[in-house]
């Protein structure tokens, strides 16, 4: 059941990322500042819920697994996520309002590409490496 919830989170996170990815030039960032800020804010909320679910249910259960590969993989993912979570929360604080976005569209675009790019890689790795191990 937890895996279905986590997969649903990934699906919804990816939908918000698609909205954010549409602003792929400084000009589009300026034009879409309101939509971009809203998507960043909603994404931050969803990521917070997702991380809480992982921290409360997924990782504690995986730490008790008798499967060594699963335990080691889960531990590595959990450690990595701390850094990405901090990076994303700093990104959210910097860019979750249209005013901040409009003041520095080039900086917003660069931060978005770096942070959202890292988040996409993380989601893909969870979907490809961690979740299939859990489901075995």
C-alpha positions in Angstrom: 0.0 0.0 0.0 2.8 2.4 0.9 4.4 1.8 -2.5 1.3 2.8 -4.3 1.1 6.0 -2.3 4.8 6.8 -3.0 4.3 6.0 -6.7 1.3 8.3 -6.8 3.4 11.0 -5.3 6.0 10.5 -8.0 3.3 10.8 -10.7 2.0 14.1 -9.2 5.5 15.5 -8.6 6.3 14.8 -12.3 3.2 16.6 -13.4 4.3 19.7 -11.5 7.8 19.4 -12.8 6.3 19.4 -16.4 4.7 22.8 -15.6 7.9 24.1 -14.2 9.9 22.8 -17.2 7.7 24.8 -19.6 9.5 28.0 -18.4 12.7 27.0 -20.2 14.0 30.5 -21.2 14.3 33.7 -19.2 11.5 35.2 -21.3 9.2 32.4 -20.5 10.1 32.6 -16.8 9.0 36.3 -16.8 5.8 35.5 -18.7 4.9 32.5 -16.6 6.1 33.8 -13.2 2.7 33.3 -11.5 2.3 29.8 -12.8 5.9 29.0 -12.0 5.6 30.3 -8.4 2.4 28.3 -7.9 3.9 25.1 -9.2 7.0 25.5 -7.1 4.9 26.1 -4.0 2.6 23.0 -4.7 5.7 21.0 -5.5 7.3 21.9 -2.2 4.2 20.8 -0.3 4.0 17.5 -2.2 7.7 16.8 -1.7 7.3 17.5 2.1 4.5 15.0 2.3 6.5 12.5 0.2 9.6 12.8 2.3 7.6 12.4 5.5 6.1 9.2 4.1 9.5 7.9 3.2 11.0 8.8 6.5 8.1 7.4 8.6 7.3 4.3 6.6 9.6 3.3 3.8 13.1 3.7 5.2 12.4 2.4 8.7 10.9 -0.8 7.2 13.7 -1.2 4.7 16.3 -0.8 7.5 14.8 -3.9 9.1 14.9 -6.0 5.8 16.7 -9.3 5.8 17.8 -8.5 2.2 21.3 -6.9 2.5 21.2 -5.3 -1.0 17.8 -3.7 -0.2 19.1 -2.4 3.2 22.3 -0.9 1.6 20.4 0.6 -1.3 17.8 2.2 0.9 20.5 3.5 3.3 22.4 5.1 0.4 19.2 6.7 -1.0 18.2 8.0 2.4 21.6 9.7 2.9 21.5 11.3 -0.5 18.0 12.7 -0.1 19.0 14.9 2.8 21.2 17.0 0.6 18.6 17.2 -2.2 15.9 18.1 0.3 17.9 21.0 1.7 18.8 22.2 -1.8 15.1 22.1 -2.9 13.9 23.9 0.2 16.4 26.7 -0.4 15.3 26.8 -4.0 11.6 27.1 -2.9 12.4 29.9 -0.5 14.2 31.8 -3.3 11.7 31.4 -6.1 8.2 30.7 -4.7 6.8 34.2 -5.4 6.2 35.8 -8.8 8.0 39.0 -7.5 11.2 37.2 -6.7 11.1 35.4 -10.1 10.5 38.6 -12.0 13.4 40.3 -10.3 15.9 37.7 -11.5 14.5 35.5 -14.3 18.0 34.3 -15.5 19.0 33.3 -11.9 15.6 31.6 -11.4 16.1 29.7 -14.7 19.6 28.5 -13.7 18.4 27.5 -10.2 15.4 25.7 -11.7 17.5 23.8 -14.2 19.9 22.7 -11.5 17.5 21.9 -8.7 14.6 20.4 -10.8 17.2 18.5 -12.9 18.6 16.9 -9.7 15.1 16.1 -8.5 14.2 14.4 -11.8 17.3 12.3 -11.7 16.5 11.3 -8.1 12.9 10.3 -9.0 14.1 8.3 -11.9 16.6 6.5 -9.8 14.0 5.7 -7.1 11.7 4.4 -9.8 14.4 2.3 -11.5 16.6 1.1 -8.6 14.9 1.4 -5.3 11.2 0.7 -5.8 11.7 -2.4 -7.9 13.9 -3.9 -5.1 11.2 -3.1 -2.6 8.5 -4.7 -4.7 10.5 -8.0 -5.1 
